[in-house]
Amino acid sequence: MSKPPSPRPAYGVGWSANRRIAIVALALAVLLAIAATVAFLTGRGEEHHDRSAPPRANSSPPPPTASKPPAESGLVPRPPRITEPVAYAKAAAKMLWSYDTRNTSRDEQLDGMQAWMTTETKYADWTSVSGQVPDPVLWSRMADQDQHAVAAVAEAHFPSAFKTALADDPSAITQAYVYVVTVHGKQRISWKHHGGGAEDRAVTLAVQCRPHHRCALSAIAPSVAP
């Protein structure tokens, strides 16, 4: 029996702050230049894996050029009809941390994820979200190992810098209605021959929730102060 490929960084773990600054600056500019008060960090959950762990990575694929209406693709769930940003961020984080290469293709994963995005392109950073999906070669290697993951969300909250800016000028949110939410949880990854492991996760999301409309995902943002 051949030895499984050597471990790679887990799908959904690493996010580059520099790659996300543009969308975060846009969203936070609406909130009285909050970007000046935010400490950008690159959060990464502590990894716990078995020596026989299959490939896991966070390579960035090229983004699609058009937005799609909410739909279910493969095993990616439909976006929920939620109008409260913290609740939506919790659902979105769970979606981002879950996948199943056994019966969902990489294209289906991307299509399903894109359905969660805002259709207002001015506030959408699809690259930051699609970048969580491995490249086609690595996805194929993961599929060879039947790799799949489920997630549980522990808590979610507005970062203090966001709450401070919003308190200073509550009307500032009314231009884009983009909220910043940090979510914490745990991802459980499994693969062939009873392999598996659990990893802590943390992600900061930009979520758009206009009045009388369901929320939508705008971006994965750099981590911010609690």
C-alpha positions as a LaTeX table, in Angstrom:
\begin{tabular}{lrrr}
\hline
Residue & $x$ (\AA) & $y$ (\AA) & $z$ (\AA) \\
\hline
Met1 & 0.00 & 0.00 & 0.00 \\
Ser2 & 1.44 & 3.37 & $-0.94$ \\
Lys3 & 2.17 & 5.92 & 1.73 \\
Pro4 & $-0.35$ & 8.85 & 1.83 \\
Pro5 & 1.00 & 12.22 & 0.65 \\
Ser6 & 2.76 & 14.35 & 3.22 \\
Pro7 & 0.67 & 16.91 & 5.18 \\
Arg8 & $-0.05$ & 20.34 & 3.79 \\
Pro9 & $-1.65$ & 23.37 & 5.50 \\
Ala10 & $-5.35$ & 22.75 & 6.12 \\
Tyr11 & $-8.05$ & 23.98 & 3.78 \\
Gly12 & $-9.51$ & 27.10 & 5.32 \\
Val13 & $-6.67$ & 27.83 & 7.76 \\
Gly14 & $-4.37$ & 30.59 & 6.50 \\
Trp15 & $-5.47$ & 33.97 & 5.24 \\
Ser16 & $-3.13$ & 36.73 & 4.07 \\
Ala17 & $-3.94$ & 40.11 & 5.58 \\
Asn18 & $-2.36$ & 41.92 & 2.65 \\
Arg19 & $-4.65$ & 40.17 & 0.18 \\
Arg20 & $-7.74$ & 41.31 & 2.09 \\
Ile21 & $-6.84$ & 44.93 & 2.92 \\
Ala22 & $-8.66$ & 46.41 & $-0.08$ \\
Ile23 & $-12.14$ & 45.10 & 0.76 \\
Val24 & $-11.71$ & 45.68 & 4.48 \\
Ala25 & $-10.58$ & 49.24 & 3.90 \\
Leu26 & $-13.66$ & 49.79 & 1.75 \\
Ala27 & $-16.05$ & 48.41 & 4.34 \\
Leu28 & $-14.39$ & 50.08 & 7.28 \\
Ala29 & $-14.09$ & 53.45 & 5.53 \\
Val30 & $-17.86$ & 53.56 & 5.75 \\
Leu31 & $-17.42$ & 53.30 & 9.51 \\
Leu32 & $-15.36$ & 56.45 & 10.10 \\
Ala33 & $-12.05$ & 55.13 & 8.83 \\
Ile34 & $-12.00$ & 52.29 & 11.30 \\
Ala35 & $-9.11$ & 50.79 & 9.36 \\
Ala36 & $-6.82$ & 53.20 & 11.20 \\
Thr37 & $-7.77$ & 51.64 & 14.52 \\
Val38 & $-7.79$ & 48.01 & 13.47 \\
Ala39 & $-4.77$ & 45.79 & 14.09 \\
Phe40 & $-4.59$ & 43.39 & 11.19 \\
Leu41 & $-3.44$ & 39.94 & 12.18 \\
Thr42 & $-3.18$ & 36.76 & 10.25 \\
Gly43 & $-5.02$ & 34.25 & 12.45 \\
Arg44 & $-4.32$ & 30.61 & 12.25 \\
Gly45 & $-5.85$ & 27.81 & 14.27 \\
Glu46 & $-3.56$ & 25.39 & 16.05 \\
Glu47 & $-3.17$ & 22.33 & 13.87 \\
His48 & $-3.41$ & 18.80 & 15.24 \\
His49 & $-2.93$ & 16.05 & 12.69 \\
Asp50 & $-1.84$ & 12.45 & 12.31 \\
Arg51 & 1.41 & 11.54 & 10.56 \\
Ser52 & $-0.62$ & 9.93 & 7.79 \\
Ala53 & $-2.56$ & 13.13 & 7.09 \\
Pro54 & $-3.48$ & 13.60 & 3.41 \\
Pro55 & $-2.90$ & 16.83 & 1.47 \\
Arg56 & $-4.61$ & 19.95 & 2.81 \\
Ala57 & $-4.02$ & 23.43 & 1.48 \\
Asn58 & $-5.35$ & 26.92 & 0.92 \\
Ser59 & $-4.18$ & 27.77 & $-2.58$ \\
Ser60 & $-6.16$ & 30.53 & $-4.29$ \\
Pro61 & $-8.06$ & 29.75 & $-7.52$ \\
Pro62 & $-8.97$ & 32.45 & $-10.05$ \\
Pro63 & $-12.29$ & 34.11 & $-9.14$ \\
Pro64 & $-15.38$ & 33.75 & $-11.36$ \\
Thr65 & $-16.42$ & 36.94 & $-13.11$ \\
Ala66 & $-20.14$ & 36.90 & $-12.39$ \\
Ser67 & $-22.31$ & 36.62 & $-9.32$ \\
Lys68 & $-24.90$ & 33.86 & $-9.08$ \\
Pro69 & $-28.22$ & 33.71 & $-7.23$ \\
Pro70 & $-28.50$ & 31.57 & $-4.10$ \\
Ala71 & $-28.39$ & 27.88 & $-5.00$ \\
Glu72 & $-27.26$ & 24.56 & $-3.62$ \\
Ser73 & $-24.26$ & 22.99 & $-5.34$ \\
Gly74 & $-22.88$ & 19.61 & $-4.36$ \\
Leu75 & $-22.99$ & 19.42 & $-0.58$ \\
Val76 & $-22.52$ & 23.16 & $-0.02$ \\
Pro77 & $-25.64$ & 24.36 & 1.83 \\
Arg78 & $-27.84$ & 27.13 & 0.55 \\
Pro79 & $-27.35$ & 30.52 & 2.21 \\
Pro80 & $-29.91$ & 30.92 & 4.99 \\
Arg81 & $-32.59$ & 33.61 & 5.03 \\
Ile82 & $-31.05$ & 35.45 & 7.98 \\
Thr83 & $-31.25$ & 39.21 & 8.53 \\
Glu84 & $-28.98$ & 39.47 & 11.59 \\
Pro85 & $-25.22$ & 39.79 & 10.87 \\
Val86 & $-23.79$ & 37.74 & 13.76 \\
Ala87 & $-26.12$ & 34.81 & 13.05 \\
Tyr88 & $-25.31$ & 34.96 & 9.35 \\
Ala89 & $-21.57$ & 35.12 & 10.01 \\
Lys90 & $-21.82$ & 32.00 & 12.17 \\
Ala91 & $-23.61$ & 30.14 & 9.37 \\
Ala92 & $-21.11$ & 31.38 & 6.77 \\
Ala93 & $-18.11$ & 30.33 & 8.85 \\
Lys94 & $-19.55$ & 26.84 & 9.29 \\
Met95 & $-20.04$ & 26.63 & 5.54 \\
Leu96 & $-16.47$ & 27.77 & 4.84 \\
Trp97 & $-15.00$ & 25.23 & 7.24 \\
Ser98 & $-17.01$ & 22.31 & 5.81 \\
Tyr99 & $-16.41$ & 20.34 & 2.61 \\
Asp100 & $-16.58$ & 16.81 & 1.24 \\
Thr101 & $-14.32$ & 15.83 & $-1.65$ \\
Arg102 & $-16.02$ & 12.41 & $-1.85$ \\
Asn103 & $-19.11$ & 13.75 & $-3.59$ \\
Thr104 & $-18.54$ & 17.45 & $-4.25$ \\
Ser105 & $-16.29$ & 18.62 & $-7.07$ \\
Arg106 & $-14.09$ & 21.67 & $-6.71$ \\
Asp107 & $-16.29$ & 23.60 & $-9.17$ \\
Glu108 & $-19.40$ & 22.64 & $-7.18$ \\
Gln109 & $-17.68$ & 23.83 & $-4.00$ \\
Leu110 & $-16.90$ & 27.19 & $-5.56$ \\
Asp111 & $-20.39$ & 27.57 & $-7.04$ \\
Gly112 & $-21.98$ & 26.77 & $-3.69$ \\
Met113 & $-19.76$ & 29.24 & $-1.86$ \\
Gln114 & $-20.40$ & 32.01 & $-4.38$ \\
Ala115 & $-24.13$ & 31.74 & $-3.73$ \\
Trp116 & $-23.44$ & 33.19 & $-0.26$ \\
Met117 & $-21.84$ & 36.34 & $-1.68$ \\
Thr118 & $-23.46$ & 39.77 & $-1.95$ \\
Thr119 & $-24.47$ & 40.64 & $-5.50$ \\
Glu120 & $-23.30$ & 44.24 & $-4.88$ \\
Thr121 & $-19.93$ & 43.95 & $-6.56$ \\
Lys122 & $-18.68$ & 47.15 & $-4.94$ \\
Tyr123 & $-18.70$ & 45.38 & $-1.59$ \\
Ala124 & $-17.83$ & 41.84 & $-2.70$ \\
Asp125 & $-14.32$ & 40.38 & $-2.45$ \\
Trp126 & $-14.81$ & 36.97 & $-4.03$ \\
Thr127 & $-11.04$ & 36.36 & $-4.18$ \\
Ser128 & $-10.79$ & 36.34 & $-0.40$ \\
Val129 & $-13.51$ & 33.67 & $-0.18$ \\
Ser130 & $-12.62$ & 31.49 & $-3.17$ \\
Gly131 & $-9.00$ & 31.54 & $-2.01$ \\
Gln132 & $-9.97$ & 29.07 & 0.71 \\
Val133 & $-10.43$ & 26.30 & $-1.88$ \\
Pro134 & $-7.33$ & 24.33 & $-2.94$ \\
Asp135 & $-6.18$ & 24.35 & $-6.54$ \\
Pro136 & $-7.53$ & 21.62 & $-8.88$ \\
Val137 & $-4.53$ & 19.31 & $-8.47$ \\
Leu138 & $-4.60$ & 19.42 & $-4.70$ \\
Trp139 & $-8.39$ & 19.04 & $-4.56$ \\
Ser140 & $-7.96$ & 15.88 & $-6.66$ \\
Arg141 & $-5.35$ & 14.54 & $-4.25$ \\
Met142 & $-7.67$ & 15.28 & $-1.34$ \\
Ala143 & $-10.47$ & 13.44 & $-3.16$ \\
Asp144 & $-8.18$ & 10.44 & $-3.60$ \\
Gln145 & $-8.00$ & 10.30 & 0.20 \\
Asp146 & $-11.78$ & 10.82 & 0.64 \\
Gln147 & $-11.02$ & 13.93 & 2.68 \\
His148 & $-13.99$ & 15.72 & 4.22 \\
Ala149 & $-14.61$ & 18.13 & 7.08 \\
Val150 & $-17.42$ & 19.25 & 9.34 \\
Ala151 & $-17.45$ & 22.29 & 11.58 \\
Ala152 & $-19.03$ & 23.56 & 14.77 \\
Val153 & $-19.24$ & 27.23 & 15.72 \\
Ala154 & $-18.55$ & 28.16 & 19.34 \\
Glu155 & $-19.23$ & 31.91 & 19.33 \\
Ala156 & $-19.26$ & 35.06 & 17.21 \\
His157 & $-19.04$ & 38.76 & 18.04 \\
Phe158 & $-18.45$ & 42.25 & 16.67 \\
Pro159 & $-14.78$ & 43.24 & 17.20 \\
Ser160 & $-14.29$ & 46.09 & 19.65 \\
Ala161 & $-12.90$ & 48.46 & 16.98 \\
Phe162 & $-16.03$ & 47.97 & 14.89 \\
Lys163 & $-18.33$ & 48.56 & 17.87 \\
Thr164 & $-16.42$ & 51.70 & 18.82 \\
Ala165 & $-16.67$ & 53.18 & 15.33 \\
Leu166 & $-20.36$ & 52.32 & 15.12 \\
Ala167 & $-21.02$ & 53.94 & 18.49 \\
Asp168 & $-19.18$ & 57.10 & 17.41 \\
Asp169 & $-21.46$ & 57.51 & 14.39 \\
Pro170 & $-24.36$ & 55.02 & 14.10 \\
Ser171 & $-25.47$ & 56.53 & 10.80 \\
Ala172 & $-22.18$ & 55.62 & 9.11 \\
Ile173 & $-23.33$ & 52.03 & 8.61 \\
Thr174 & $-26.26$ & 53.11 & 6.45 \\
Gln175 & $-24.26$ & 53.46 & 3.23 \\
Ala176 & $-23.18$ & 49.85 & 2.76 \\
Tyr177 & $-24.63$ & 48.05 & 5.78 \\
Val178 & $-21.44$ & 45.98 & 5.98 \\
Tyr179 & $-20.77$ & 44.53 & 9.45 \\
Val180 & $-17.53$ & 43.01 & 10.70 \\
Val181 & $-17.93$ & 39.78 & 12.71 \\
Thr182 & $-15.29$ & 37.48 & 14.22 \\
Val183 & $-16.26$ & 33.80 & 14.52 \\
His184 & $-14.59$ & 31.04 & 16.54 \\
Gly185 & $-15.19$ & 27.33 & 16.18 \\
Lys186 & $-13.68$ & 23.91 & 15.52 \\
Gln187 & $-13.18$ & 21.93 & 12.32 \\
Arg188 & $-13.03$ & 18.12 & 12.27 \\
Ile189 & $-11.26$ & 16.62 & 9.26 \\
Ser190 & $-11.47$ & 12.95 & 8.25 \\
Trp191 & $-9.89$ & 10.83 & 5.52 \\
Lys192 & $-9.33$ & 7.22 & 4.51 \\
His193 & $-8.40$ & 4.44 & 6.92 \\
His194 & $-10.01$ & 6.21 & 9.88 \\
Gly195 & $-7.57$ & 9.12 & 9.73 \\
Gly196 & $-8.66$ & 12.43 & 11.16 \\
Gly197 & $-8.08$ & 15.33 & 13.49 \\
Ala198 & $-9.67$ & 18.43 & 14.99 \\
Glu199 & $-8.46$ & 22.00 & 14.66 \\
Asp200 & $-9.55$ & 25.28 & 16.21 \\
Arg201 & $-10.71$ & 27.92 & 13.76 \\
Ala202 & $-11.15$ & 31.69 & 13.85 \\
Val203 & $-12.18$ & 33.95 & 10.99 \\
Thr204 & $-13.29$ & 37.56 & 10.62 \\
Leu205 & $-16.01$ & 38.10 & 8.04 \\
Ala206 & $-17.49$ & 41.18 & 6.41 \\
Val207 & $-21.24$ & 40.61 & 6.17 \\
Gln208 & $-23.75$ & 42.82 & 4.38 \\
Cys209 & $-27.21$ & 43.00 & 5.96 \\
Arg210 & $-29.39$ & 45.68 & 4.42 \\
Pro211 & $-32.75$ & 46.39 & 6.14 \\
His212 & $-35.55$ & 44.08 & 4.99 \\
His213 & $-33.08$ & 41.94 & 3.02 \\
Arg214 & $-31.36$ & 38.74 & 3.99 \\
Cys215 & $-27.66$ & 39.00 & 4.75 \\
Ala216 & $-24.87$ & 38.09 & 2.34 \\
Leu217 & $-21.14$ & 37.53 & 2.63 \\
Ser218 & $-18.87$ & 40.36 & 1.49 \\
Ala219 & $-15.40$ & 39.07 & 2.31 \\
Ile220 & $-13.08$ & 37.16 & 4.55 \\
Ala221 & $-11.28$ & 39.94 & 6.40 \\
Pro222 & $-7.98$ & 40.05 & 8.23 \\
Ser223 & $-8.35$ & 39.25 & 11.91 \\
Val224 & $-8.92$ & 42.27 & 14.12 \\
Ala225 & $-8.60$ & 43.14 & 17.79 \\
Pro226 & $-11.21$ & 41.28 & 19.91 \\
\hline
\end{tabular}
